[in-house]
Amino acid sequence: IIVSGGRPGPAPQPQPGDLVIACDRGYRYCAGLGLQPDLFIGDFDSYDGAVDPAVPVERLQPEKDDTDTGHAIRHALDQGYRTLILVCALGGRLDHTLANIQNAASAAAEGANVTILDEREEITFLTGGTLRLPRRKGWGLSVFSLTDRCTGVCLRGVKYRLEDAVLTNRVPLGVSNEFAAPEAEISLTQGILMIAQTKK
């Protein structure tokens, strides 16, 4: 569970064996979420308070090639974690929101199961195969290609179906769809597809 510094939002409660990483301002959010961080990663540009001495700190230089959240994702992958949940990672600064989506997609391309949770959004990533999503009342869904092309895209159980389609990262053909069955089925052959479920 990676707590970023964007718009505050809900978080799952950790289970035994889980790792909670607070990224800079995310450390402040942890208390309100009932989370005890196992690690603080950040450059202290958005959080300048004290850190519990029991929490290890990986202090980053402000001048770096990635965000604090990006470093947290890399740390989790290096530790062998393959299910990553990012919270408080949307809203706030647009550049950081886009960076969080890119970093999450990169982790998905390495085989990780990555979810970005927010009060009104749930974002997942598909790099091949099939994903089934149960219908959620009052929620819609959109799909976007994060690579130049996503090929073999199929959307079933939705209002606007696709069969063996090609999506690109220049035309938002998959935006603003709706569930039309108890379960939506999304599949693709190649590429990185972002699936955004959004509360209406």
Order of alpha helices (4+ residues) and beta strands (2+ residues): beta-beta-alpha-beta-beta-alpha-beta-alpha-beta-beta-beta-beta-beta-beta-beta-beta-beta
